[in-house]
């Protein structure tokens, strides 16, 4: 009860600001700049965002650029309702992202969410992915799809995050970005874009380094992202993507206990310094997408990709683990439109995805952060899928649209134990599922849509989650766990999209998700996590997004998510108490932004005007549990407290000869709040907490030079 009252007081204190921003939205004038209605991926079909029968949130290039050095995807994802993006401030583990609770259990990387870049999957067949490989500096826009239609992307698609690299303009251009900031942060980015005839090129090379706020938290990254487009014929287009990500070293500060957190949040976790915990990653990926328009009613698309990833991690247990991965895949789809039943229009898509990943995983002892002794683990892991999907939107007169779809998935996980002696840890398991979706949209008025849709989804364990199991004494067993079942989910969503005026947009959605065999972190310690199935979980919540262009010079944005995620009674080998909250999922999250532009904001696709722009962001997040037991005694401190952060940004654009120059200043956590940025769920040694940053700053300069 104390926890609820604290969260309530925090929310009440923030409510006036949210209402103050939202109120002008309802009184916007119609004679000012209109908000854009962009095309988005509504499930597997492209259509206008306003007409999409789903919760789809877009983040444009200007928002990406105004976020600052563009290193962490969490800096912009918090704007999307339903999304909780937590910056661990630990580059060895990546940011923690969850959508309607899916992915919250992840100890590192992305789980339960499909990540797609330029049409190429960035998630493996088992549902595992890393956001660090997204090149934010060259991204033109992001789309976040939540709800039942996301299930059409298959395994572990509790939500879908798609990023799109910008394409070369008509005039050749070079761009340089330089940033410096708190805790030794240095960021550079070099871009070239050029179009010659029917060939366009965008090449982006960026570097990043930081000493870190905490001990043992320095990191260094280098990344190349390049996209070549070839318009071979008026009806045929090719896109070639090259992405290279190199992280020579990222120190791992580990989590802190409550006692350590209270004493000094800047310290590293137990044994992190002494054993030099760290990670090294290198990934190379190439892909190609071909599109051909047969006629005005039929378009074909083919995509193929492949890559490699190496990963070496030194842990606090005087051990190391490494993997050498190769992955590849292809996809085919056809998009069409026609008419049925007395000339009623229908748009449809049908296709298939085939993906495969194979990795040699090894482990051994370490001494003082270096390899020592013989291998203790040597296995070949494989994950593959073969899926078929289809979706159709049926226009039923002027006022109703019926959405139907389904995906048939077949996912196989295999592990071959290559150790010459000891217990054979080999195993394999195959998961099959059909994920149907059914929805109806009522176009009540030209500026008002109401929709309802429902669907079924599933999520298999990742290879990492199947790597360990628990014995009866709650100890780790280093053997492939084929007994982990795929979780099955039922989704229901009711939503509305309303345009009170050309400059105002209001989106709202209520959702309910029932899941059986939820995959949960049952035991976690020093880089190892054993997972199990819980009987049932239930998520229900409400999302709200408000956007308003008050005048050409002022605009506001507010998004809010209210969600309860709880365990339900049932029979399972791992059963938290009925009614306990799922950890790492805050019940309330609110984002609010006020932005001002001296010369007025540019339309989408246009260059911003010269002059000054400024903005203030507020992020409120309620408390969240760090363990399934929901213990909050003096001895356990398993609750991360609620907080409200205030961030500010100022940009000034100049014309210097032929070049456009932009100066940037940003300050995060202006009030210097003590926060817990994320939690490590069910950590065995109660090192749950990853501290948030104190007040921090960044300054930068960007130059665009015509060639």
C-alpha positions in Angstrom: 0.0 0.0 0.0 2.9 2.3 0.7 4.3 1.7 -2.7 0.9 2.5 -4.4 0.5 5.7 -2.4 4.1 6.9 -3.4 3.3 6.2 -7.0 0.0 8.0 -6.7 1.6 11.1 -5.2 4.3 11.1 -7.9 1.6 10.8 -10.6 -0.6 13.5 -9.1 2.3 15.9 -8.9 3.0 15.4 -12.6 -0.6 15.6 -13.7 -0.9 19.4 -13.9 1.9 19.5 -16.4 0.4 16.8 -18.6 -3.0 18.5 -18.5 -1.5 21.9 -19.2 0.1 20.5 -22.3 -2.9 18.5 -23.4 -5.5 21.2 -22.9 -4.4 23.5 -25.8 -4.5 20.5 -28.0 -8.3 20.4 -27.8 -8.5 24.0 -28.7 -6.1 24.1 -31.7 -6.9 26.4 -34.6 -7.3 25.1 -38.1 -5.4 27.8 -39.9 -1.9 26.8 -38.9 0.5 24.2 -40.1 -1.1 20.8 -40.6 0.3 17.6 -39.1 1.6 15.1 -41.7 -0.2 11.9 -42.4 2.6 9.6 -43.3 2.5 6.1 -44.8 3.3 3.3 -42.4 3.5 -0.5 -42.2 0.1 -1.5 -40.8 0.8 -5.1 -40.1 2.3 -6.2 -43.4 0.4 -3.7 -45.5 1.3 -0.1 -46.1 -1.3 2.6 -45.6 -1.9 6.0 -44.1 -1.1 6.2 -40.4 -4.5 7.7 -39.6 -6.3 4.8 -41.4 -4.2 2.0 -40.0 -6.3 -0.3 -37.8 -3.5 -0.5 -35.2 -1.3 1.5 -32.8 1.5 2.7 -35.1 3.8 5.5 -33.8 6.3 7.3 -36.0 9.5 9.1 -35.1 10.8 11.5 -37.8 14.3 12.5 -38.8 14.1 15.9 -37.0 13.2 14.2 -33.7 16.1 11.8 -34.1 18.5 14.7 -34.8 17.3 16.8 -31.9 17.8 14.0 -29.4 21.6 14.7 -29.3 24.5 12.5 -30.2 22.1 9.7 -31.5 23.8 6.8 -29.8 21.0 5.1 -27.7 17.7 4.3 -29.3 16.1 4.8 -25.9 16.5 8.5 -26.3 13.6 8.7 -28.7 11.6 5.5 -28.1 10.2 6.9 -24.9 7.9 9.1 -27.0 6.0 6.1 -28.2 3.0 5.0 -26.0 3.3 1.4 -24.8 7.1 1.5 -25.1 9.4 1.4 -22.1 13.0 2.2 -23.2 15.5 2.0 -20.3 19.1 3.1 -20.8 21.2 0.9 -18.7 24.2 3.2 -19.2 26.1 0.0 -19.7 27.2 -0.5 -23.3 28.2 -4.1 -22.6 24.5 -5.0 -22.3 22.7 -2.6 -24.7 19.5 -0.7 -23.8 16.4 -2.5 -22.4 13.3 -2.1 -24.5 9.8 -3.5 -23.8 6.5 -3.0 -25.6 3.4 -3.6 -23.6 5.6 -5.7 -21.3 7.1 -7.9 -24.0 10.9 -7.8 -23.7 11.0 -6.6 -20.1 12.7 -9.8 -18.9 15.8 -9.3 -21.1 19.0 -9.1 -19.2 20.8 -7.8 -22.3 19.8 -7.0 -25.9 16.3 -7.3 -27.2 13.8 -10.1 -26.6 10.1 -10.4 -27.5 10.3 -7.6 -30.1 11.0 -7.8 -33.8 13.7 -5.3 -35.0 13.8 -4.6 -38.8 16.1 -2.3 -40.6 15.5 -1.2 -44.2 13.3 -4.3 -44.7 16.0 -6.7 -43.4 15.5 -8.5 -40.1 17.8 -7.4 -37.3 16.3 -10.1 -35.0 17.5 -13.7 -35.1 15.0 -16.5 -35.8 14.8 -17.2 -32.0 13.7 -13.6 -31.4 17.0 -12.2 -30.1 18.4 -8.9 -31.4 20.5 -5.9 -30.5 19.5 -2.2 -30.9 23.1 -1.1 -30.9 23.5 -2.1 -34.5 20.9 0.6 -35.6 22.7 3.5 -37.1 20.6 6.4 -35.7 22.7 9.1 -37.5 21.6 8.0 -40.9 18.0 6.9 -40.0 15.3 8.8 -41.7 12.4 7.5 -39.5 11.3 4.9 -37.1 8.0 3.1 -36.8 6.7 1.3 -33.7 3.9 -1.2 -34.2 2.1 -2.6 -31.2 -0.9 -4.8 -30.7 -2.4 -7.8 -32.6 -1.2 -6.8 -36.1 2.4 -7.1 -34.8 1.8 -10.9 -34.5 2.0 -11.1 -38.3 5.8 -10.8 -38.0 6.0 -14.2 -36.3 7.9 -15.4 -33.3 8.6 -13.0 -30.5 6.7 -10.1 -32.1 5.1 -8.5 -29.0 5.9 -5.3 -30.9 7.8 -4.3 -34.1 10.4 -1.6 -34.4 11.3 -0.7 -37.9 14.0 1.8 -39.0 14.6 3.3 -42.4 17.8 4.8 -43.7 17.5 8.1 -45.5 18.0 8.0 -49.3 20.3 10.3 -51.4 18.8 13.6 -52.5 19.1 15.2 -55.9 22.2 17.2 -54.9 25.5 15.6 -53.5 26.2 16.5 -49.9 28.6 15.9 -47.1 27.7 16.1 -43.5 29.9 16.1 -40.3 28.6 15.8 -36.8 30.9 16.3 -33.7 29.7 16.0 -30.1 31.3 16.0 -26.7 29.7 15.6 -23.3 29.8 14.5 -19.7 31.8 11.5 -18.5 34.3 11.8 -21.4 31.7 11.3 -24.2 33.0 11.8 -27.7 30.9 11.3 -30.8 31.7 11.8 -34.5 29.7 11.1 -37.6 30.7 11.5 -41.3 28.1 11.1 -44.1 28.2 11.4 -47.8 25.2 11.2 -50.1 25.2 11.4 -53.8 23.0 10.5 -56.8 24.4 9.7 -60.2 21.8 8.9 -62.8 19.5 6.2 -61.4 22.0 5.3 -58.6 21.8 6.8 -55.2 24.4 6.4 -52.3 24.3 7.2 -48.6 27.4 6.2 -46.7 27.6 6.9 -42.9 30.6 6.3 -40.7 30.4 7.1 -37.0 32.5 6.7 -33.8 31.6 6.8 -30.2 33.6 6.6 -27.0 32.9 7.3 -23.3 34.7 7.0 -20.0 31.4 6.4 -18.2 29.8 7.7 -15.1 30.4 4.5 -13.1 33.6 2.6 -12.6 34.2 -0.1 -15.2 31.8 1.5 -17.7 33.9 2.9 -20.5 33.1 1.9 -24.1 34.2 2.4 -27.7 32.2 1.9 -30.9 32.7 2.3 -34.6 29.9 1.8 -37.2 29.5 1.9 -41.0 26.0 2.0 -42.5 25.6 2.3 -46.3 22.6 2.1 -48.6 22.7 2.1 -52.4 19.5 2.4 -54.4 19.3 1.5 -58.1 16.2 2.4 -60.1 16.9 0.0 -62.9 13.6 0.7 -64.6 10.6 2.8 -63.8 9.0 -0.3 -62.3 12.0 -2.0 -60.9 14.2 -1.0 -57.9 17.1 -2.5 -56.0 18.4 -1.6 -52.6 21.7 -2.8 -51.2 22.5 -2.5 -47.5 25.9 -2.8 -45.8 26.2 -2.5 -42.0 29.3 -3.0 -40.0 29.3 -2.6 -36.2 32.6 -2.8 -34.2 32.7 -2.5 -30.4 36.4 -3.2 -29.5 35.6 -3.0 -25.9 32.8 -2.1 -23.5 33.4 -2.4 -19.8 30.6 -4.1 -17.8 29.9 -2.3 -14.5 27.3 -4.9 -13.4 24.3 -4.2 -11.2 24.4 -2.9 -7.6 22.7 -4.0 -4.4 20.5 -1.5 -2.6 23.3 -1.0 -0.1 25.9 -0.3 -2.8 23.5 2.0 -4.6 22.8 4.0 -1.5 26.6 4.3 -0.7 27.8 5.3 -4.1 25.9 4.8 -7.3 29.0 5.5 -9.4 30.8 2.4 -8.2 30.9 -0.9 -10.1 29.3 -4.1 -8.9 31.0 -6.8 -6.9 34.2 -8.0 -8.6 33.6 -6.0 -11.8 36.9 -4.1 -11.5 39.0 -6.9 -10.0 38.0 -9.3 -12.8 37.8 -6.7 -15.5 34.3 -7.6 -16.7 33.8 -6.5 -20.3 32.5 -7.4 -23.7 33.8 -7.2 -27.3 31.4 -7.3 -30.3 31.8 -7.2 -34.1 29.0 -7.6 -36.5 29.0 -7.4 -40.3 25.7 -7.7 -42.3 24.8 -7.2 -46.0 21.4 -7.4 -47.6 19.5 -6.7 -50.8 15.9 -5.8 -51.5 14.4 -6.0 -55.0 11.0 -4.6 -55.9 9.2 -4.9 -59.2 5.8 -3.5 -60.1 4.0 -5.9 -62.5 1.2 -3.4 -63.0 -0.8 -0.9 -61.0 -2.4 -3.7 -59.0 0.5 -6.0 -58.3 3.9 -5.5 -56.8 6.6 -8.2 -56.0 9.4 -8.0 -53.5 12.3 -10.2 -52.7 14.9 -9.8 -49.9 18.0 -11.6 -49.0 20.6 -11.0 -46.3 23.5 -12.6 -44.4 26.1 -11.7 -41.9 28.5 -12.7 -39.1 28.7 -11.7 -35.4 31.5 -12.4 -32.9 31.0 -11.8 -29.2 33.5 -12.3 -26.3 32.5 -11.5 -22.7 34.4 -11.7 -19.5 32.2 -12.2 -16.4 32.6 -11.6 -12.7 32.7 -15.3 -12.0 36.2 -15.6 -13.3 34.8 -17.0 -16.5 34.5 -16.0 -20.1 32.0 -16.9 -22.8 32.2 -16.3 -26.6 30.2 -16.9 -29.7 31.0 -16.9 -33.4 27.7 -16.6 -35.3 26.7 -16.8 -39.0 23.2 -15.8 -40.0 21.3 -15.5 -43.3 17.8 -15.4 -44.6 15.4 -14.6 -47.5 11.9 -13.4 -48.0 9.4 -13.2 -50.8 6.1 -11.3 -50.9 3.4 -10.1 -53.3 1.3 -7.0 -52.7 -1.9 -6.5 -54.6 -5.3 -4.8 -54.8 -8.5 -5.7 -56.5 -12.2 -5.9 -55.9 -14.6 -8.5 -54.6 -18.3 -8.8 -53.8 -20.0 -6.1 -55.9 -16.8 -4.2 -56.6 -15.7 -3.7 -52.9 -12.0 -2.8 -52.9 -9.5 -5.1 -51.2 -5.7 -4.8 -50.6 -3.7 -7.9 -49.8 -0.2 -9.2 -49.1 1.1 -12.8 -49.0 4.6 -14.1 -48.5 7.2 -16.2 -46.8 10.3 -15.8 -44.6 13.1 -18.3 -44.2 15.8 -17.4 -41.6 18.7 -19.3 -40.1 21.4 -18.6 -37.5 24.3 -20.8 -36.4 26.8 -20.0 -33.7 29.7 -21.8 -32.0 29.4 -21.0 -28.3 32.4 -21.5 -26.1 33.2 -20.8 -22.4 36.1 -21.3 -20.0 37.8 -20.1 -16.9 39.4 -16.6 -16.6 42.0 -15.1 -14.3 42.2 -11.3 -13.8 40.0 -10.8 -16.9 42.0 -13.1 -19.3 41.4 -16.6 -20.6 42.9 -19.3 -18.4 42.8 -23.1 -18.8 40.8 -25.4 -21.0 37.3 -25.0 -22.4 34.4 -25.7 -20.0 31.8 -25.3 -22.7 31.9 -25.9 -26.5 28.6 -26.3 -28.4 27.1 -25.5 -31.8 23.7 -23.7 -31.5 21.3 -23.3 -34.4 18.0 -21.4 -34.7 15.8 -21.5 -37.9 12.3 -20.6 -39.0 10.1 -21.1 -42.0 7.1 -18.9 -42.0 4.2 -18.1 -44.3 1.9 -15.0 -43.9 -1.0 -13.3 -45.5 -3.1 -10.2 -44.7 -6.0 -8.5 -46.4 -7.9 -5.3 -45.8 -11.5 -5.5 -47.1 -13.4 -2.2 -47.7 -17.0 -2.8 -46.7 -18.7 0.3 -48.0 -17.6 3.8 -47.1 -17.6 3.3 -43.4 -16.1 0.0 -42.5 -12.9 -1.9 -43.2 -12.3 -5.5 -42.3 -8.8 -6.6 -41.5 -7.8 -10.3 -41.7 -4.5 -12.0 -41.5 -2.5 -15.1 -40.3 1.0 -16.3 -40.0 2.1 -20.0 -39.8 5.4 -20.4 -38.1 7.8 -23.2 -37.6 10.8 -22.5 -35.4 13.6 -25.0 -34.6 16.3 -24.7 -31.9 19.2 -27.1 -31.8 22.3 -27.5 -29.7 25.2 -29.9 -30.3 27.6 -30.4 -27.4 31.2 -30.6 -28.8 32.9 -31.2 -25.4 34.9 -34.5 -25.6 33.8 -35.7 -22.2 31.2 -35.1 -19.5 27.5 -35.1 -19.7 26.2 -34.6 -23.2 24.3 -31.3 -23.3 22.9 -31.7 -26.8 19.3 -31.3 -27.6 16.7 -29.9 -30.0 13.1 -28.7 -30.0 10.7 -27.5 -32.6 7.8 -25.0 -32.1 4.9 -24.6 -34.4 2.2 -21.9 -34.2 -0.5 -20.2 -36.3 -1.1 -16.6 -35.4 -4.5 -15.3 -36.8 -5.6 -11.6 -36.7 -9.1 -10.2 -37.2 -10.1 -6.6 -36.9 -12.7 -4.1 -37.9 -12.4 -0.3 -38.4 -15.4 2.1 -38.4 -14.7 5.3 -40.2 -17.2 7.2 -38.2 -16.3 10.5 -39.7 -13.7 11.8 -42.1 -11.6 12.8 -39.1 -12.6 10.0 -36.7 -11.7 6.2 -36.8 -12.7 3.6 -34.3 -11.2 0.1 -34.5 -11.1 -3.2 -32.7 -8.8 -6.1 -33.5 -7.7 -9.3 -31.9 -5.1 -11.9 -32.5 -2.9 -14.7 -31.2 0.9 -14.7 -30.9 3.7 -16.8 -29.5 7.2 -16.4 -28.3 9.9 -19.2 -28.2 12.9 -19.1 -25.9 16.0 -17.7 -27.4 19.1 -19.9 -27.7 20.6 -17.9 -24.7 17.5 -18.6 -22.7 17.6 -22.3 -23.4 21.3 -22.5 -22.6 20.8 -23.1 -18.8 18.3 -24.8 -16.6 17.8 -25.2 -12.9 18.0 -28.2 -10.7 15.8 -28.9 -7.6 18.2 -27.0 -5.4 17.9 -23.9 -7.6 21.4 -24.2 -9.0 22.5 -23.7 -12.6 22.7 -26.7 -14.9 24.8 -26.0 -18.0 22.8 -28.1 -20.4 20.4 -27.2 -23.3 16.9 -27.0 -21.9 14.3 -28.5 -24.4 11.6 -28.4 -21.7 11.1 -24.6 -22.0 7.8 -24.1 -23.8 6.9 -21.3 -26.1 4.6 -18.7 -24.5 1.2 -18.2 -26.2 -0.6 -14.9 -26.1 -4.1 -13.6 -26.9 -4.4 -9.9 -27.8 -7.4 -7.7 -27.8 -7.2 -4.0 -28.7 -9.8 -1.2 -28.9 -8.6 2.1 -30.4 -9.6 5.5 -31.8 -7.8 8.0 -34.0 -9.2 11.5 -34.0 -8.2 14.7 -35.9 -10.1 17.5 -34.2 -8.3 19.9 -36.6 -5.7 19.7 -39.3 -3.1 20.6 -36.6 -4.2 18.2 -33.9 -4.1 14.4 -33.6 -5.3 12.2 -30.7 -4.7 8.5 -30.6 -6.0 6.3 -27.8 -6.0 2.5 -27.3 -7.1 0.0 -24.6 -5.5 -3.4 -24.7 -5.7 -6.7 -22.9 -3.1 -9.5 -23.3 -3.5 -13.0 -21.7 -0.4 -15.2 -21.9 0.2 -18.8 -20.9 3.6 -20.3 -20.3 5.2 -16.9 -20.0 9.0 -17.2 -20.2 10.5 -15.7 -17.1 14.0 -15.2 -15.6 13.9 -17.8 -12.7 17.5 -17.4 -11.7 20.2 -14.9 -12.6 23.7 -14.4 -11.4 27.0 -13.1 -12.8 26.1 -13.2 -16.4 24.1 -16.5 -16.3 20.3 -16.6 -16.4 18.1 -19.7 -16.2 14.5 -19.4 -17.5 11.3 -21.2 -16.8 7.6 -21.1 -17.7 5.1 -19.4 -15.5 1.5 -20.5 -15.8 -0.3 -17.4 -16.8 0.1 -13.6 -17.0 -2.3 -10.8 -17.7 -1.6 -7.4 -19.1 -4.2 -4.7 -19.5 -3.7 -1.0 -20.1 -4.5 2.2 -21.8 -2.3 4.3 -24.1 -2.7 7.9 -25.2 -0.8 10.0 -27.7 -1.5 13.7 -28.3 0.2 15.8 -31.0 -0.5 19.5 -31.6 1.0 22.1 -33.9 -0.3 25.2 -32.0 1.2 27.7 -34.3 4.0 27.6 -36.9 6.4 28.3 -34.0 5.0 26.1 -31.2 4.2 22.4 -30.9 3.6 19.9 -28.1 3.5 16.2 -27.8 2.3 14.0 -24.9 2.1 10.2 -24.6 1.0 8.2 -21.7 0.9 4.5 -20.8 -1.0 3.0 -17.9 -0.6 -0.8 -17.6 -1.1 -3.6 -15.1 1.0 -6.7 -15.7 0.4 -9.5 -13.2 0.9 -13.2 -12.7 -2.3 -15.3 -12.5 -3.0 -18.5 -10.6 -2.1 -21.8 -12.3 0.0 -24.9 -12.2 3.6 -24.4 -13.4 7.1 -25.4 -12.3 7.8 -21.7 -11.6 4.8 -20.0 -10.0 5.1 -16.5 -8.4 2.2 -15.6 -6.1 -1.1 -14.9 -7.8 -1.5 -11.2 -8.5 2.2 -10.3 -8.2 3.4 -7.7 -10.7 5.8 -8.7 -13.5 9.1 -7.0 -12.9 10.7 -4.2 -14.9 7.3 -3.0 -16.1 6.2 0.4 -14.6 2.5 0.9 -14.2 2.6 4.5 -15.4 4.8 6.3 -17.9 4.3 9.8 -19.3 6.3 11.7 -21.8 5.6 15.4 -22.5 7.5 17.8 -24.8 7.2 21.5 -25.6 9.1 22.8 -28.6 9.6 26.3 -30.0 11.1 27.4 -33.4 12.2 31.0 -34.1 11.4 30.8 -37.8 8.8 28.0 -37.7 9.1 24.3 -38.0 9.7 22.8 -41.5 7.4 20.4 -43.2 8.4 16.8 -43.5 11.0 16.4 -46.1 12.0 20.0 -46.1 15.2 21.5 -44.6 14.7 23.3 -41.3 14.9 27.1 -41.4 17.8 29.0 -40.0 17.5 30.4 -36.5 17.0 28.9 -33.1 14.9 26.0 -31.8 14.5 24.9 -28.2 12.6 22.2 -26.4 11.9 20.8 -23.0 11.1 17.1 -22.4 9.6 15.6 -19.2 9.6 11.8 -18.5 7.7 10.4 -15.6 8.0 6.7 -14.8 6.4 5.0 -11.8 8.2 2.4 -9.7 8.8 -1.1 -10.9 9.6 -4.3 -9.2 13.0 -6.0 -9.7 11.9 -9.5 -8.8 8.9 -11.8 -9.2 8.5 -12.1 -5.4 7.6 -8.4 -5.3 9.5 -8.1 -2.0 10.0 -4.6 -0.7 11.3 -5.1 2.8 14.2 -3.3 4.4 16.4 -6.3 3.7 15.4 -6.7 0.1 14.8 -3.3 -1.5 13.5 -5.0 -4.6 11.6 -1.9 -5.8 13.0 0.8 -8.1 11.5 4.1 -7.1 9.4 6.3 -9.3 11.0 9.5 -10.8 10.4 12.5 -13.1 13.2 13.7 -15.3 13.5 17.1 -17.0 15.6 17.4 -20.2 16.3 20.5 -22.4 17.6 21.0 -25.9 18.7 24.1 -27.8 19.7 24.3 -31.5 21.0 27.3 -33.5 21.3 27.0 -37.3 23.6 29.3 -39.4 24.5 29.7 -43.0 28.2 30.0 -43.5 29.0 30.4 -47.2 27.6 27.4 -48.9 27.5 25.3 -45.7 24.7 25.1 -43.2 26.0 24.9 -39.6 24.0 23.8 -36.6 25.2 24.2 -33.0 23.6 22.0 -30.3 23.4 22.1 -26.5 21.6 19.6 -24.4 21.2 19.0 -20.6 19.6 15.8 -19.2 18.2 15.4 -15.7 18.3 19.1 -15.1 17.2 18.7 -11.5 19.9 16.1 -10.8 17.5 13.4 -9.6 18.8 10.1 -8.2 17.3 7.4 -10.3 17.5 3.7 -11.1 17.6 3.5 -14.9 16.9 -0.2 -15.2 16.8 -3.4 -13.2 18.3 -6.9 -13.6 15.4 -9.2 -12.9 15.7 -11.8 -10.2 19.4 -11.3 -9.8 20.6 -14.0 -7.5 22.9 -11.8 -5.4 20.3 -9.0 -5.3 22.5 -6.8 -7.6 19.3 -5.6 -9.2 20.0 -1.9 -9.8 21.6 -0.1 -12.7 21.9 3.6 -11.7 20.7 6.4 -13.9 22.9 9.3 -14.8 23.1 12.5 -12.7 22.8 15.8 -14.4 24.7 15.6 -17.7 25.4 17.8 -20.7 26.3 17.4 -24.4 27.4 20.0 -26.9 27.7 19.5 -30.6 28.1 21.0 -34.1 26.8 19.8 -37.4 27.8 21.0 -40.8 26.1 20.2 -44.1 28.3 21.0 -47.2 27.1 20.7 -50.8 29.6 18.9 -53.0 
